[in-house]
Amino acid sequence: LSGFGTKLDSMTTNHTATVNELKSRITKLQTRKLKINNDMDELSLILEKSSKAATQYESKIKTVKGFMHEDYTVAKLKEDADKLGIEGLVYEMISWDKQYERSVLAVSSDWIKAIVVKDFATLLGIAEFARSKKLPKLKIIPLEAIPKFKLNLPKQSGVVGILADYVTCDTAYFALKTFLFGNIILTNSRETAYNLSQSGYKAVTLDGEFFEAKGGTVVIDINSKISKLTKLISMSSDIDGLFQSISIIKKYMLNKKHSLKKIDDSIQSYTTRLSISEKSLVSANENHDNLKSRISSATNMKEQLTKRISGLTSRHLIIKSEISAHESHVTSLNERILIVEENYASGEQTRIAAELTKINIKKTDIEESYTTIKNEYREKSSQLITLQTKDTAEQSQSNRLYDEESSLNLEDKEIETKIQDLEKQKELKNTILVDLRQKEQELIATSGSSIGEVKEFDDKLKILSEKDKDLTNQINISERETDSLNRDLRDLKETESKLQQIMTVFGFKKGMETFDVESVVQGLTSELNSLSELNAKAPEIYITTSNGYRSMSANKNTLEEERNSIIAFIESVEKDKRQTFLNAFDTVDKEIRLIFNKMTGGNAWLELQNEDDIFTSGISYIIQFKNKPKRESTSISGGEKTLAAVVFVLALQKLQPSPFYLFDEVDAHLDAPNAEKLSVILEERSKKSQFIMVSLKDSVVQKAKLIYGVFPKNGVSNVVIYKDKRMPSLRT
């Protein structure tokens, strides 16, 4: 048993170590899974926001690039600003106060986005660069070519000053300010500006009305702003990088999803192993406990046997000594018997032997009668103990019944007094009822002329009946409270008497401290007496109401259970619907990728616009032909749309195949190579479904097993039929 115990100890230790190791591994995996989930949530949020921003800016950039105006040119040149010697843009190099903004923008509308360079050599270099890049419209201002001049202000009312004085810039670029605004006079009013323009000056008002010299043209700036398209176009490369980052993040998230699946599988495996190890550990512990108990009992038995053996050994020695003593005694007795036999006659010896036999018989009878009496005494003692316990139980039950009888007598007296009070109140109410009936008869007699009074009395009766109901409810509540208080008072008195007895037993003979409840009882009694009448039907109404409440409560619980089951059913349906949709989505997406790559060598796939709400959001069909950027299916050409639609239909066939398909010149916009690839795919798919197709492409017709050719002759359509010889005979 000790050897088995040692083995079980080692097994328990091994199982415990295994369980701890598995738990630590599961904890680590769960921590890693939680971290990955948190990373996935953060990446999903980043991916969602970056995708929205990138899509938004990409559409804007595409629109701007489509216009190909001056902002596009400026943006392209600014990418190599240091290399080309560009100082900056006009609107970046000058500034003005808010009150002069309309005037400045009205005057410089043509030059505000111009490029500023130092000299003509830089200008020519930029021009050559723009021409080589085939850039559109371009404006360049060389600082060294700007002449120095100063305009003399005309002495006329309404003139504010020269506009250049109200524009600020770096001291190195004062010539730019002079070039743009040095010959412009700023005025307060339109009339002053017009008069100055007639005098040969260029004038502009604070409200943004610009008059050319001699009144040639007028430019009015109402609320124009400097376009930020240049900055937007410059972001195009960043947006492409952002799309690449989004693609990398998606791949990373896909890898993380695979990692999560592996982690879940590992956790499941470890959990299974953990449950097996825990069961083995529990079994080993149980066996160990049983073995411990067996070892303990065996040890106790060994100790008892050892003690008994030692006792028996000592007793054996004592008995040996006694036997030797008895043998010596017997020897002496035998010697004495011989002496007696020699001294006494044989007749006397026989007589003594007979008397000894009689004495032994009497002794045996006495011992038997003693044993019988002792057994009877034990039985009577047990019967006496049983009767004493029964007597004690009957006495306690008698005391309890006596207490119940006294409490019932008190309740009977209280009920009798209440009945008497109620009978008195009934008599009073009967007299009041007789009076009311007499009044009712009088009212009925006069009802022909006093219908209004009857209605008033009816209203009053309704009010009184409602008050009667309220008072009845209050009386019932007060009665119940009174009964409960009386019961509590009796219980307290009984408890007090018991406690006094217990205290007396323990030697406390002094009176216990009591509380005066007479004032409370008097207050409750006066409140009870103040209640005028009782509702005798209240118990019946209470029973009916309580039964109705219980039935309604049961109905409510049933409805709650049905509601919960319906909600659970709806949730299961929603879950199955979502899973079915996602499975179908994955199948179609996989087929689209395979077929499109097979036909064009490019890539095509489906994207959920909102993965959190797949049923209210849409699905994007992304197309990327070989050596072309990816685009949505709505923004590709007609032939590309045809090819994408055919790929989509073939992918749907994989999800839920149809017995036959009817195509009407779906290859009309396809070139020869794509038509050939389409015919190959249709030939493969025709093994499981029938394709009926109208086509003018030879590559498609060559793959057909049965061909109907339609041609005109003499103004009439004729049909010619060709059937592949390998096909079985068909009725045409």
MARNU-327654 format. One record per residue (C-alpha): residue in three letters; x, y, z. Coordinates in pm, whole numbers, plus 50000, padded with zeros to 5 digits. Layout:
N
ALAXYZ/...
# end
This chain:
732
LEU500005000050000/SER502865024050073/GLY504375016149732/PHE501035023049565/GLY500755055349763/THR504175066949640/LYS503195059349278/LEU499905078249320/ASP501785107849471/SER504065109349168/MET501065105848933/THR499225133949114/THR502305156149097/ASN502695149148725/HIS499005155848655/THR499095187848862/ALA502165200048673/THR500485191248341/VAL497285209748441/ASN499255240448551/GLU501285239948231/LEU498135236948015/LYS496435264848209/SER499455287448166/ARG499525279747794/ILE495795286447761/THR496185319047955/LYS499055329747731/LEU497075320847418/GLN493995339247548/THR496135369747629/ARG497645367947283/LYS494185363847130/LEU492885393947327/LYS495855414747212/ILE495295404146851/ASN491595412246879/ASN492405446647019/ASP494925452146738/MET492355440546485/ASP489755464646626/GLU492225493446611/LEU493345483646259/SER489705480346147/LEU488975515246274/ILE492125528946108/LEU491335509945788/GLU487785522845778/LYS488755559045833/SER491745557645597/SER489685540545326/LYS486995567145347/ALA489555595245342/ALA491565579445060/THR488455573244849/GLN487255608744912/TYR490585624744817/GLU491125600844526/SER487815611444367/LYS488725647944416/ILE492195642444270/LYS490735624043971/THR488335652843912/VAL491135678543934/LYS493395658243706/GLY490535654943461/PHE490295692643428/MET494105695643370/HIS494065732543452/GLU496745755343594/ASP496655739743942/TYR497785706443797/THR500765722943628/VAL501745741443945/ALA501445710044152/LYS503685690343915/LEU506315717743907/LYS506315721744285/GLU507345685444321/ASP510795696144185/ALA510745732144317/ASP514305732344453/LYS515715715944143/LEU513945740243906/GLY514735771544111/ILE511135780544199/GLU510895806644476/GLY507225799644541/LEU503695808744438/VAL502365844244449/TYR499625837344707/GLU502215820144931/MET504645849644920/ILE502285878944993/SER499725886145262/TRP497105912745337/ASP494535923245593/LYS490985910345578/GLN489495944045475/TYR491655945345159/GLU491065909045054/ARG488375916644792/SER490505944044637/VAL493655922344623/LEU491845892244473/ALA490025913644214/VAL493305928744091/SER495495897444104/SER492975871243986/ASP495115862943679/TRP498475862343861/ILE497635849544211/LYS498715813544122/ALA501715823443911/ILE505185808643977/VAL507875832844098/VAL511515828143986/LYS514655849644011/ASP515595855143647/PHE514835847443283/ALA517225818043269/THR515225799943539/LEU512015809443357/LEU513255793843032/GLY514375762343213/ILE510935758243373/ALA509245764243037/GLU511335737042873/PHE510565713143158/ALA506815720443129/ARG506935715142754/SER508735681742794/LYS506125670543047/LYS503325683242818/LEU501885704443097/PRO499055728843015/LYS498755765943096/LEU501615781643297/LYS502395816943432/ILE505885826743550/ILE507095859943699/PRO510905866643692/LEU511805890543974/GLU514825905943796/ALA512685916643497/ILE510305937643709/PRO511095975143662/LYS511275999043956/PHE508696026943945/LYS506586047544181/LEU503086059944108/ASN502166095544204/LEU498786096544372/PRO496216120244214/LYS494826146244447/GLN491186135844452/SER488716128744729/GLY487946092344805/VAL491496080044732/VAL492856056545006/GLY496326050744858/ILE498316027344642/LEU497205990944689/ALA500835978844711/ASP501225997845038/TYR498525975945194/VAL500115942845090/THR502995928245290/CYS505755904245187/ASP509415896545247/THR511855924645162/ALA513435902844895/TYR510125901744707/PHE509145939044713/ALA509445939144334/LEU506645913044315/LYS504355935144520/THR505185964944296/PHE504575944243981/LEU501115933044093/PHE499775962944288/GLY502215992244237/ASN500096009243969/ILE496696002544136/ILE494946030644329/LEU492716020044618/THR489506040844662/ASN486546042344896/SER483786044644638/ARG482876032344295/GLU482496067844156/THR486046077444255/ALA487446045544098/TYR485496051643777/ASN486676087843751/LEU490296077043806/SER489976050143538/GLN488686076643295/SER491776097343382/GLY494056068243281/TYR494626051743622/LYS493876016243730/ALA491616017944036/VAL489945993344267/THR487395998044547/LEU487455982244890/ASP484455961144780/GLY486485944344503/GLU485415964444193/PHE488485967743965/PHE488445993843681/GLU491015991843405/ALA492526024043266/LYS490256044143033/GLY487246023543151/GLY488035993942930/THR486925965143153/VAL485635960443504/VAL486445930543730/ILE484165925044030/ASP485225901244305/ILE482235891644521/ASN483395862244735/SER486195844144554/LYS488745822644735/ILE492165808944646/SER491775773044527/LYS493625746444725/LEU493675722744428/THR497455725344405/LYS497845710544751/LEU495195684644670/ILE496985673244354/SER500275671544545/MET498655646744776/SER498035621944490/SER501285603044554/ASP500505602144926/ILE497055588244846/ASP498605560644633/GLY500925552544921/LEU497915552645151/PHE496125527644924/GLN499235505644932/SER499285508345311/ILE495585499345321/SER496285468745106/ILE499165458845335/ILE496945463645643/LYS494255441845485/LYS496795414445419/TYR498125418545773/MET494565415945912/LEU493965384845700/ASN497135369345843/LYS495995379046191/LYS492615362446126/HIS494445330646028/SER496555334246344/LEU493385338546551/LYS491965306946397/LYS495155288146480/ILE495085302146834/ASP491445291546874/ASP492335256646752/SER495285255446994/ILE493075267747282/GLN490475241347195/SER493155214347185/TYR494705225947512/THR491255228447671/THR490485192547569/ARG493815180847707/LEU493195201548021/SER489805185348079/ILE491355150748031/SER494215159248269/GLU491815173748527/LYS489665142448511/SER492785121148552/LEU493915143248841/VAL490525140249012/SER490595102448965/ALA494175100849099/ASN493195122349400/GLU490215099949472/ASN492395068749448/HIS495015086049663/ASP492395094849928/ASN491015059249922/LEU494525045449950/LYS495275068950240/SER492145057050422/ARG493105020750355/ILE496685027150476/SER495305044750786/SER492895016250865/ALA495654990350803/THR498005009751033/ASN495315011551304/MET494624974551266/LYS498354967351287/GLU498644987651608/GLN495594970251757/LEU496934935951662/THR500344944951802/LYS498754955852131/ARG496584924852137/ILE499584902252066/SER501554918952342/GLY498584915352575/LEU498064879152479/THR501794872552523/SER501734887052874/ARG498514868352947/HIS500124836452813/LEU502974840853056/ILE500544847453341/ILE498484816853244/LYS501664795853229/SER502554806653579/GLU498954800153692/ILE499004765753523/SER502194756753703/ALA500674769054027/HIS497424749653961/GLU499414718453871/SER501274720454199/HIS497944726954373/VAL496344696854195/THR499274675754296/SER498824686054659/LEU495054680154632/ASN495614645754488/GLU497894638054776/ARG495314650655022/ILE492564630554842/LEU494604599454879/ILE495024607255246/VAL491244613455281/GLU490384581555094/GLU492644562855323/ASN491084579455633/TYR487334579155533/ALA485124551555406/SER483854549855055/GLY480124554755159/GLU480764588755311/GLN482614599054998/THR479654589354779/ARG477274609554998/ILE479464640454975/ALA479714636654598/ALA475894634654568/GLU475444665954780/LEU477984684554568/THR476084674454255/LYS472784687754402/ILE474484720154500/ASN475874724354147/ILE472414718253994/LYS470864744754224/LYS473644768354136/THR472974763453762/ASP469194769653810/ILE469884801254011/GLU472234814153743/GLU469634807753472/SER466884825553672/TYR469294854453733/THR470014857853360/THR466264857653280/ILE465514883953545/LYS468364905553418/ASN467064904053059/GLU463534912853175/TYR464954941853373/ARG466744955253062/GLU463544952652852/LYS461484970453118/SER464114997653146/SER464015003952768/GLN460185004352776/LEU460275028853066/ILE462635052152873/THR460335050452564/LEU457285058552775/GLN459105087552944/THR460035102652604/LYS456425098352482/ASP455175114552803/THR457545144052754/ALA456415148452391/GLU452735146352491/GLN453265171952767/SER454945196252524/GLN452175190452270/SER449555195752543/ASN451215228552642/ARG451315239852281/LEU447665230452229/TYR446765248652548/ASP448535279952421/GLU446795276752087/GLU443445272452265/SER443995303852472/SER445035323752163/LEU442005310451973/ASN439745320052264/LEU441175355152259/GLU440665357151884/ASP437115343651927/LYS436345370652181/GLU437815397351955/ILE435825384451657/GLU432635383851867/THR433205419951972/LYS433885429251611/ILE430725410951499/GLN428715429451763/ASP430185462451648/LEU429465453551287/GLU425865443851373/LYS425425477451543/GLN426895494651240/LYS424625473151019/GLU421565484651210/LEU422665520651169/LYS423315515150802/ASN419925498050761/THR418195528250913/ILE420255550650684/LEU419375527850389/VAL415635529950475/ASP415885567650484/LEU417765567750154/ARG415145545049995/GLN412385568150114/LYS414295597049964/GLU414785576349649/GLN410995570549626/GLU410425607549676/LEU412975615049406/ILE411395589249174/ALA408025605249238/THR409425638949141/SER411715625448867/GLY409525638748590/SER410415674448687/SER413825669548846/ILE415995648648613/GLY418915672048674/GLU418675666749049/VAL418635628948994/LYS421825631548791/GLU423425652649064/PHE422405626949324/ASP423725598949103/ASP427065617049078/LYS427095622149452/LEU426215585449505/LYS429105575449278/ILE431455597849474/LEU430145583849802/SER430465548149674/GLU434055555149570/LYS434735569849914/ASP433025539350061/LYS435375516649866/ASP438415536749974/LEU437325536050338/THR436605498650311/ASN440095492650175/GLN441585513950451/ILE439535494750712/ASN440715461450570/ILE444295473350574/SER443915486050932/GLU442285453251041/ARG445095433050890/GLU447655455651055/THR445765452851388/ASP445645414851364/SER449335413151282/LEU450135436751573/ASN448015415851812/ARG449775384251699/ASP453145401151737/LEU452105413252085/ARG451095378052190/ASP454325363952053/LEU456285390452242/LYS454435382552565/GLU455085345152522/THR458715352352444/GLU458895375152749/SER457455348452979/LYS459865322352838/LEU462805345752883/GLN461715353553240/GLN461565316253314/ILE465025311453165/MET466375341153364/THR464765327053680/VAL466435293553615/PHE469775311553585/GLY469195330253913/PHE467975364153790/LYS464935371054014/LYS464695408253951/GLY462005421153715/MET463075426353358/GLU462815460353191/THR459635463052982/PHE458395488052732/ASP455065505652764/VAL453015498252454/GLU449685508852604/SER449885542552430/VAL450485525352093/VAL447605501052158/GLN445295529452260/GLY446225548851945/LEU445525518551726/THR442265511651914/SER441085547551865/GLU442035545351496/LEU440045512751469/ASN437025528251642/SER437195558751415/LEU436635536551110/SER432875538851046/GLU432055506950852/LEU433515475050712/ASN433115458850375/ALA431835423850444/LYS432585412350090/ALA436215423050109/PRO437575387350167/GLU435695374349863/ILE436845403749652/TYR440405398749778/ILE440335361749684/THR438935369749339/THR441485397449287/SER444405375949406/ASN443325347149180/GLY443065371348888/TYR446475385448972/ARG447995350648990/SER446435340648656/MET447575373248496/SER451055368348642/ALA451155332848503/ASN450015345948164/LYS452655373048181/ASN455375347448259/THR454145325647971/LEU454205355447734/GLU457705364747856/GLU458915329247787/GLU457305330047442/ARG458825364247375/ASN462295352047480/SER461935321047261/ILE460835342646965/ILE463775366347019/ALA466165336747040/PHE464635322346720/ILE464995356046542/GLU468615359046656/SER469365323746532/VAL467705331846198/GLU469715364046171/LYS472915345146252/ASP472135318145995/LYS471205344545738/ARG474455363245794/GLN476525331245779/THR474735319645460/PHE475325353445297/LEU479005353645392/ASN479485318045265/ALA477835327144933/PHE479885359244919/ASP483135340044970/THR482195314244706/VAL481315340444443/ASP484385361544529/LYS486675331244493/GLU485155321944157/ILE485395357944029/ARG489095359344118/LEU489755325743945/ILE487735331843624/PHE488855367943577/ASN492515358743620/LYS492075329943379/MET490485352243114/THR492485384543141/GLY495495377843362/GLY494255406143587/ASN492475406543921/ALA488825411344022/TRP487145407644357/LEU484135417444567/GLU484285441044867/LEU481705447445136/GLN481135484645177/ASN480345479845547/GLU481245446645711/ASP479365455746031/ASP476055460945847/ILE476185438545542/PHE472445438545461/THR471895476445439/SER475235484945276/GLY476275475944923/ILE478855454044751/SER481615468844538/TYR482845449644230/ILE486515459344190/ILE488205453343852/GLN491965455643781/PHE493045446143432/LYS496655437043368/ASN499005467243385/LYS496035489943474/PRO494895505943800/LYS491995490943992/ARG488555506043939/GLU484985499144029/SER482785481243775/THR480725513043725/SER483705533043596/ILE485105509643328/SER484465508842951/GLY481635490242774/GLY483725460442666/GLU485275457643010/LYS481805459143167/THR480665430842939/LEU483625409543039/ALA483085417343409/ALA479355408943382/VAL480055375343214/VAL482605366943485/PHE480065375943752/VAL477345353943592/LEU479755324543566/ALA480755329443930/LEU477085329044034/GLN476725296343843/LYS479165280544090/LEU476995291744383/GLN473675279544243/PRO473965263143901/SER471135266743649/PRO470185239743400/PHE470745263243105/TYR471915298843028/LEU470845321642741/PHE473455347442626/ASP472605373142359/GLU475835385542196/VAL477665389742525/ASP480925388142329/ALA480015416742094/HIS482365441442267/LEU485175416342329/ASP488325414742123/ALA489455381941966/PRO491745369742251/ASN489125376342521/ALA486405360442305/GLU488615329742265/LYS489185327642642/LEU485435331642702/SER484675303242460/VAL487135280442643/ILE485525287842980/LEU482005282742840/GLU483095249642688/GLU484365238243031/ARG481185249543203/SER478945233142939/LYS479785199243094/LYS477385206943381/SER474985232443223/GLN473645240142877/PHE474605273442714/ILE472445288342439/MET474335317642290/VAL473835342442006/SER477295351641871/LEU479085365041564/LYS482565354541683/ASP484185325441499/SER486115314441808/VAL482865310142001/VAL481005293041715/GLN483835268041668/LYS483395255042024/ALA479625249241981/LYS478225213841947/LEU475005224841774/ILE474885255741549/TYR471925273641395/GLY472975298241123/VAL470485324741010/PHE470995342740677/PRO468785363340442/LYS467875351240094/ASN465475369339862/GLY464255389940154/VAL463475358940360/SER465415345540665/ASN466785310640617/VAL468215287040877/VAL471095262740836/ILE471925236741103/TYR475285221141189/LYS475645193741447/ASP478835179341586/LYS479135142841480/ARG480285132841826/MET476925143941972/PRO474005119342002/SER471115123341760/LEU468875152841850/ARG465515163241724/THR465785197841568/
# end
